[in-house]
């Protein structure tokens, strides 16, 4: 603690600055404890991952942002901008090297970035780090917010996905295994293919999986450890830094940044619902960060784009440096989550239209930036995501509220009541509008203060351009989220992004209100004596909403975190998962990287409704576990997310004949790559009785592995020719 003498320069009221710094260090240690405990106290894993982040993500991100920003970076901008920029660069680097068959060079990439960093250090100052007693309280709060974000991860993901030696110890949420499966094929295969339907292109916003694949390829860490544990440290750091920077800029106060972080992370909806499974409104943000980790990845690009756009709009000219940085973040944001860039582009168009109406002239710069980001979106979207489901959207107002308990409970009653006064054609629309208003207000709660701040406050003292940008982003999120219907309620990823601008703007309102009260500013009222009553009333309403939303957040998240604390840090796989993992790791270590597996799990015999219990009792071997754990492609595996249904059906029929009716399965029908047959005995379906025990390569209580022999006289080139025909 002697080092604290260098950052304690002035005495502080109440607690000394040294005490506050110690508290900040303890909170940072608590955040580190969450990560380390979640890795079973294996210190090597987080240390290796942090070293990888510094060399392969932070270093290139720092160099790139320094080139594009042309000014020394402080810690906040390093976390807010260098992390997402570095993640985008890492993904592009790894994919480019994979495309030319030079992934081995990924290990040496940091040397090039280090040379550029040294050159920049000679030209000008790289960092601007100022630490003093004045920063102690802010540092402590930011450390607390990072700890809160990681505590959310522990309660919402870590406790639901126990890992044994880096891989799932039991059946977990199949979407998480799906992401691991995709990362596995990115790690080992080019061109990228859907691992659950070998030979078909991989269509997904998969940049988060590229990061996991690259980290696993370079360090030897398990992909599941990276994606289900370690990834949330950089994501949490970046998101907290972005919200803090935006809140500080809007309110012109570091405490505004801290309030914004609290409203963003630790306040749920305005209700008494204590469970995300029965959400009364749409207070699902904290849950959806982990239900769909790609949403978390996309959020850090939304925040980074807003930080950079603030700088762009403050300058008189659109410089090439900022154009380059915006394009890079736009590409990274699209690859992270396909819903991010359309909202940002729409926000810029709305801002340009509003500026044109207010100033009487068009804002060409905003439209140019919107066009550039649209190009960045198209460059990534069409090759990688255009075939993902339909990619379409249709006009269906308030469709998203069908997910809420309030809508299901009150809409029919409201509509029935209005029919007493209005025609049926009108009563339905009015009922939806009124219930939608209540649902939106209940979802937002105290964050609704963003709306009066946009209308009346903050523009004189705060950052006027940023306030307008955040307002446009808010209206784009709300408008697109409430009026459109995407696949599988995908509009929720659009609507939930509104929490970012609303938290920042509401923080601006609260800071401005605190300034007004402390300054004793007069408010003109018909009855001046009523001023104290009005003030007390407003503070009371805001306080009640604040306490209720924070308590609901605590009620929803504390049980999961407590379960995580009670759980055993070092776990063992259960019997079924242990046997499955053993077999899949054997395949990973003893078969070719481009091998294809044919399994009996997804044959028509095992997907009949009367046999579903045997197949889906534990979720093991069903939802992408084969491809995720073995890091190999499956001829077909599962039906979720499959884009080519007829192809899957044809393959399932061929496999059914092979496994249960002694039919032949020719290598020409499967792949030119090595093919292995995987029989899962847990299904007890008597599959593969015709397979010769003498040809068996591996067997345990659950899995047997056989090679699919090449037909005599048929060579690889002929197989490839037959496949093309």
Residue pairs with C-beta under 8 A, 6 or more apart in sequence:
1 18
1 22
4 18
4 21
4 22
5 18
6 131
7 17
7 21
7 131
7 132
7 133
7 135
7 136
8 16
8 17
8 18
8 21
8 133
8 136
9 17
9 132
9 133
10 17
10 132
10 133
10 134
11 17
12 20
12 133
12 136
17 133
17 136
20 136
20 137
20 139
20 140
21 136
21 139
21 140
23 140
24 136
24 139
24 140
24 143
25 143
27 140
27 143
27 144
27 146
27 147
28 143
28 146
28 147
30 147
31 143
31 146
31 147
31 150
31 233
32 46
34 147
34 150
34 151
34 153
34 154
35 46
35 150
35 229
35 230
35 232
35 233
36 42
36 43
36 46
37 569
38 154
38 158
38 229
38 564
38 569
39 45
39 46
39 163
39 225
39 229
39 230
40 163
40 569
40 570
40 571
41 569
41 570
45 166
45 221
45 225
45 229
45 230
46 230
46 233
48 219
48 221
49 215
49 219
49 221
49 226
49 230
49 233
50 233
52 215
52 218
52 219
53 234
55 110
56 86
56 90
56 106
56 109
56 110
56 214
56 215
56 218
57 83
57 86
57 87
57 90
57 211
57 234
58 78
58 82
58 83
58 86
59 86
59 110
59 113
59 114
59 117
60 85
60 86
60 89
60 90
60 93
60 109
60 110
60 113
61 78
61 81
61 82
61 83
61 84
61 85
61 86
61 87
61 89
62 73
62 78
62 82
62 86
62 117
62 126
63 113
63 116
63 117
63 120
64 82
64 85
64 86
64 89
64 325
64 328
65 73
65 77
65 78
65 81
65 82
65 85
65 325
66 73
66 120
66 126
67 120
67 321
68 321
68 322
68 324
68 325
68 328
69 77
69 81
69 311
69 321
69 325
70 321
72 124
72 125
72 126
72 127
72 128
73 81
73 82
73 126
73 127
73 128
74 127
74 128
74 129
74 130
75 129
75 241
76 241
76 244
76 245
77 241
77 245
77 307
78 127
79 237
79 238
79 240
79 241
80 238
80 241
80 242
80 245
80 303
80 304
80 307
81 304
81 307
81 308
83 234
83 237
83 238
83 300
84 238
84 300
84 301
84 303
84 304
84 329
84 332
85 304
85 325
85 328
85 329
85 332
87 207
87 211
87 234
87 297
87 300
87 332
87 336
88 207
88 301
88 328
88 329
88 331
88 332
88 335
89 328
90 210
90 211
90 214
91 207
91 210
91 211
91 214
91 332
91 335
92 331
93 106
93 109
93 214
94 103
94 106
94 210
94 213
94 214
94 217
95 210
97 103
97 105
97 106
98 186
98 190
99 190
99 191
101 190
103 217
106 214
106 217
106 218
107 218
117 126
120 126
138 254
138 255
138 257
138 258
141 258
141 261
142 240
142 241
142 244
142 258
142 261
145 240
145 244
145 258
145 261
145 262
145 265
146 236
146 237
146 240
148 265
148 266
149 232
149 236
149 239
149 240
149 265
150 232
150 233
150 236
151 557
151 561
152 265
152 286
152 289
152 290
152 557
152 561
153 232
153 236
153 289
153 290
154 560
154 561
154 564
155 557
155 558
155 559
155 560
155 561
155 562
155 563
155 564
156 286
156 287
156 289
156 290
156 291
156 557
156 560
157 176
157 228
157 232
157 290
157 293
158 228
158 229
158 564
159 560
159 561
159 563
159 564
159 567
160 172
160 173
160 560
161 168
161 172
161 173
161 176
161 228
162 168
162 169
162 170
162 567
162 571
163 169
163 222
163 224
163 225
163 228
163 229
163 571
164 571
164 572
164 573
164 577
164 578
164 581
165 222
166 221
166 222
166 224
166 225
167 222
167 224
167 573
167 581
167 585
167 629
168 177
168 224
168 573
168 577
168 581
168 625
169 571
169 572
169 573
169 574
169 577
170 573
170 574
170 577
170 618
171 577
171 618
171 619
171 620
172 619
173 291
174 619
174 622
174 623
174 624
174 640
175 291
175 292
176 227
176 228
176 293
177 623
177 624
177 625
177 628
178 623
178 624
178 628
178 640
178 641
179 208
179 209
179 227
179 293
179 294
180 212
180 223
180 224
180 227
180 228
180 624
180 628
181 195
181 196
181 624
181 627
181 628
182 195
182 202
182 204
182 206
182 209
183 206
183 209
183 210
183 212
183 213
183 216
183 223
183 226
183 227
184 195
184 213
184 223
184 627
184 628
184 630
184 631
184 632
185 192
185 193
185 194
185 195
185 202
185 627
185 631
185 633
186 192
186 202
186 206
186 209
186 210
186 213
187 212
187 213
187 214
187 216
187 217
187 223
187 631
188 593
188 594
188 631
188 632
189 195
189 593
189 594
189 633
191 201
192 201
192 202
192 206
193 199
193 200
193 201
193 202
193 633
194 200
194 201
194 202
194 203
194 642
194 643
195 202
195 624
195 627
195 632
195 633
195 634
195 637
196 624
196 627
196 634
196 636
196 637
196 638
196 641
196 642
197 634
197 635
197 636
197 637
197 642
197 644
197 647
197 648
197 651
198 596
198 633
198 634
198 635
198 636
198 671
199 671
199 723
200 643
200 644
200 647
201 387
202 384
203 384
203 385
203 386
203 387
203 388
203 643
204 384
204 385
204 388
205 294
205 298
205 334
205 335
205 336
205 337
205 338
205 384
205 385
205 388
206 335
206 384
207 297
207 332
207 335
207 336
208 227
208 231
208 293
208 294
208 297
208 336
209 227
210 335
211 226
211 231
212 223
212 226
212 227
212 231
213 223
215 221
215 226
215 230
216 222
216 223
216 226
221 230
223 628
223 631
224 628
227 293
231 293
232 296
235 296
235 297
235 300
238 300
238 303
238 304
239 296
239 299
239 300
239 303
240 261
240 265
242 300
242 303
242 304
242 306
242 307
243 257
243 260
243 261
243 264
243 265
243 303
243 500
243 503
243 504
244 257
244 258
244 260
244 261
245 257
245 307
246 257
246 260
246 303
246 306
246 307
246 310
246 466
246 470
246 500
246 504
247 256
247 257
247 258
247 259
247 260
247 261
247 503
247 504
247 507
247 508
248 254
248 256
248 257
249 310
249 462
249 463
249 466
250 256
250 260
250 458
250 462
250 463
250 466
250 467
250 470
250 504
250 505
250 507
250 508
251 257
251 259
251 260
251 458
251 462
251 507
251 508
251 511
251 512
252 461
252 462
252 463
253 511
255 511
256 507
256 508
256 510
256 511
257 507
259 507
259 510
259 511
260 503
260 504
260 506
260 507
261 503
263 446
263 447
263 502
263 503
263 506
263 507
264 499
264 500
264 503
264 504
265 286
266 550
266 553
267 445
267 446
267 447
267 546
267 549
267 550
267 553
268 283
268 286
268 549
268 550
268 552
268 553
268 556
269 279
269 280
269 281
269 282
269 283
269 442
269 443
269 444
269 445
269 549
269 552
270 281
270 441
270 442
270 443
270 444
270 445
270 446
270 545
270 548
270 549
270 552
271 279
271 280
271 281
271 283
271 442
271 552
272 280
272 552
273 279
273 280
273 281
273 283
273 405
273 552
273 556
274 552
274 555
274 556
275 556
276 283
276 284
276 286
276 287
276 556
278 405
279 403
279 404
279 405
280 404
280 405
280 406
280 442
281 404
281 406
281 439
281 442
281 443
282 400
282 401
282 403
282 404
282 439
282 443
282 492
282 495
282 496
283 443
283 552
283 556
284 403
284 492
284 496
285 496
285 499
286 553
286 556
286 557
287 556
288 295
288 492
288 493
288 496
289 295
289 296
289 299
290 296
292 493
294 336
294 337
295 337
295 493
295 496
297 336
297 337
298 333
298 336
298 337
298 339
298 340
298 493
299 337
299 497
299 500
300 336
301 329
301 332
301 333
301 336
301 337
301 340
302 333
302 340
302 343
302 344
302 497
302 500
303 500
304 329
304 333
305 326
305 329
305 330
305 333
305 340
305 344
305 373
306 344
306 469
306 470
306 473
306 500
306 501
308 322
308 325
308 326
308 329
309 326
309 344
309 348
309 369
309 469
310 463
310 465
310 466
310 469
311 322
312 318
312 322
312 326
312 365
312 369
313 365
313 366
313 465
313 466
313 469
314 465
315 322
318 365
318 368
318 369
323 372
326 369
326 372
326 373
326 376
327 372
327 373
327 375
327 376
330 341
330 344
330 372
330 373
330 375
330 376
330 377
331 376
331 379
331 380
333 340
333 341
333 344
333 376
334 340
334 341
334 376
334 377
334 379
334 380
334 381
334 385
335 380
335 384
337 493
338 381
338 385
338 388
339 486
339 490
339 493
339 494
339 497
340 497
341 373
341 374
341 376
341 377
342 377
342 480
342 494
343 473
343 476
343 477
343 480
343 494
343 497
344 373
344 473
344 476
345 370
345 373
345 374
345 377
346 476
346 479
346 480
347 469
347 472
347 473
347 475
347 476
348 366
348 367
348 369
348 370
348 373
348 472
349 366
349 367
349 370
350 472
350 475
350 476
351 363
351 366
351 468
351 469
351 472
352 362
352 363
352 366
352 367
352 370
354 468
354 472
355 362
355 363
355 366
355 468
356 362
356 363
385 391
387 643
388 643
389 487
389 488
389 643
390 487
392 486
392 487
393 484
393 485
393 486
393 491
394 484
394 485
395 483
395 484
395 485
396 483
396 484
396 485
397 432
397 436
397 482
397 483
398 407
398 432
398 435
398 436
398 482
399 484
399 485
399 489
399 491
400 481
400 482
400 485
400 489
400 491
400 492
400 495
401 407
401 435
401 436
401 439
402 408
402 489
403 489
403 492
404 439
406 435
406 438
406 439
406 442
407 435
407 439
410 435
410 438
411 431
411 432
411 435
414 431
414 434
414 435
415 427
415 428
415 431
415 432
418 426
418 427
418 430
418 431
419 427
421 427
422 430
436 482
440 478
440 482
441 448
444 450
444 498
444 502
445 545
445 548
445 549
446 506
446 542
446 545
446 546
446 549
447 499
447 502
447 503
447 506
448 502
448 506
449 505
449 506
449 509
449 510
449 542
450 474
450 501
450 502
450 503
450 504
450 505
450 506
450 509
452 509
453 467
453 505
453 506
453 508
453 509
453 512
454 467
454 471
454 474
454 505
457 508
457 509
457 512
458 467
458 505
458 508
458 509
458 512
459 467
461 512
462 508
462 512
467 505
467 508
470 501
470 504
470 505
471 501
471 505
473 497
473 500
473 501
474 498
474 501
474 502
474 505
477 494
477 495
477 497
477 498
477 501
478 495
478 498
480 491
480 494
480 495
481 491
481 492
481 494
481 495
481 496
481 497
481 498
482 491
482 495
484 491
484 494
485 491
486 494
510 542
513 538
517 535
522 531
523 531
523 534
525 531
525 534
572 578
573 581
575 701
576 618
576 620
576 682
576 702
577 618
577 620
579 700
579 701
579 702
579 703
580 620
580 621
580 625
580 629
580 702
580 703
581 629
582 700
582 703
583 678
583 698
583 700
583 702
583 703
583 705
584 625
584 626
584 629
584 630
584 703
585 629
585 630
586 698
586 705
587 595
587 597
587 630
587 632
587 676
587 678
587 698
587 705
588 629
588 630
588 631
588 632
590 697
590 698
591 630
591 632
591 674
591 676
592 673
592 674
593 631
593 632
594 633
594 673
594 674
595 632
595 633
595 673
595 674
595 675
595 676
596 632
596 633
596 634
596 635
596 670
596 671
596 673
596 674
596 675
596 676
597 626
597 627
597 630
597 632
597 633
597 634
597 635
597 675
597 676
597 677
597 678
598 634
598 635
598 655
598 658
598 665
598 670
598 675
598 676
598 677
598 678
598 708
599 621
599 626
599 634
599 635
599 637
599 677
599 678
599 679
599 680
600 606
600 655
600 659
600 678
600 679
600 680
600 683
600 685
600 687
600 688
601 615
601 621
601 622
601 626
601 637
601 680
601 683
602 636
602 637
602 638
602 639
602 652
602 655
603 652
603 655
603 656
603 659
603 660
603 685
603 687
604 652
604 653
604 656
605 611
605 656
605 659
605 660
605 685
606 614
606 615
606 683
606 685
607 615
607 639
611 685
614 683
614 684
614 685
615 622
615 683
616 622
619 625
620 682
621 680
621 682
621 683
622 638
623 638
623 640
624 637
624 638
626 632
626 634
626 637
626 678
627 633
627 634
627 637
635 651
635 655
635 670
635 671
635 675
636 648
636 651
636 652
636 655
639 645
639 648
642 648
654 663
654 665
654 669
655 665
657 663
657 665
658 664
658 665
659 679
659 685
659 687
659 688
660 685
660 686
660 687
662 689
662 690
665 677
665 708
666 711
667 675
667 708
667 709
667 710
667 711
667 714
667 719
668 711
668 714
668 718
668 719
668 722
668 723
670 708
671 719
671 723
672 716
672 719
672 720
672 723
674 707
675 707
675 708
676 697
676 705
676 706
676 707
676 708
677 688
677 691
677 705
677 706
677 707
677 708
678 703
678 704
678 705
679 687
679 688
679 691
679 703
679 704
679 705
679 706
680 687
680 702
680 703
681 701
681 702
681 703
681 704
682 702
688 704
688 706
691 704
691 706
695 706
695 707
695 709
696 704
696 705
696 706
697 705
697 706
697 707
698 704
698 705
699 705
710 719
